[in-house]
Structure formats: structure tokens, C-alpha cells
């Protein structure tokens, strides 16, 4: 679950970035984020997320991803 929570936070940080800003952002966030950069960037526009089996994940996604 910590990995999923970190992914949600990273997706939230990418919400307002453009395609041209994303590479620099990911490289500055460390090797784990850089390795998953494209997947995380594309996830910022996903309307529904699967495999959320913990209330903490739901709460965090609601807090950081919804406008």
C-alpha cells in the first residue's frame, strides 16, 4: 500500500504539468518516479482507478486528485 499511496501523490503533482515539463519533473523526483514517469503522467487523466482496497487509498485520492 505505501507504493500505491506514493503513486497517488506523484499523480497529483503531475496534474497541472504539460508534456514538455514532465521529463524534468520526473528526473527531479528520483529514480523510482523516473522509471514510471510515463505511466504516472498518463494516469493523471484516468477517471477511475482499480485495486483500491484500503480506505486510506480512497481518502488520499479524494484529497489530492479531486478539484
N, C-alpha and C positions, 0 to 999 in steps of 0.2 A: 504493500500500500504506500510506503514512502515514495517509491518511484512514480506511482500514479499521481500523488499529490504534487510532486515536483514538476511533472509534466503539465499539470493543470496550471501551475504558477507560470511556467515558461510560455504556455499558450496565451495566457492573459497578458504577459509582457509583449507579445508579438501582435496583439490585436490591432494596433494602430501603425504598424510598420509597413513600409512599402517593400516590394520585391527587391529594390535596389539597396535598401537598408538592412536586409535580413542577414546577409553573409557576415557583415561586420558585427552585427549584434550577436550572432551565434558564436563566432570565434571569441568574442569577449566574455561569453558566459561559461567557457570551459569545454574540455574535450567531450564530455557526455552530451552536452547540448549540441555541440558542433556536429557530432556523429548523427544525431537525429533531427537536425535542423529543418530539412525539407518536410518531413512528416509533421513536425510540430507546427511549422508555418501553415501547412495546408489544413491542419486541424482547427485553426482559428475560425474557419468558416463552416465547420461541421455543426449542423443543427441538433444532433443527437449523439450522445456518447454511450457506448455499451460497456458492460462489465464493471459497473459501479455497484459494488455490493456492500458498501460501507456508508453509513450516514455522514461520516466526516468528509468523504469524497463529494457527496452531493452538496453539502454545506459549502465547501470550498469552491466548487464550480459555480454555485449560485452567487457566492460573494464576489468572485473575481472575473467571471465571464459574462454575467448579465449586465446590461447597461444600467 
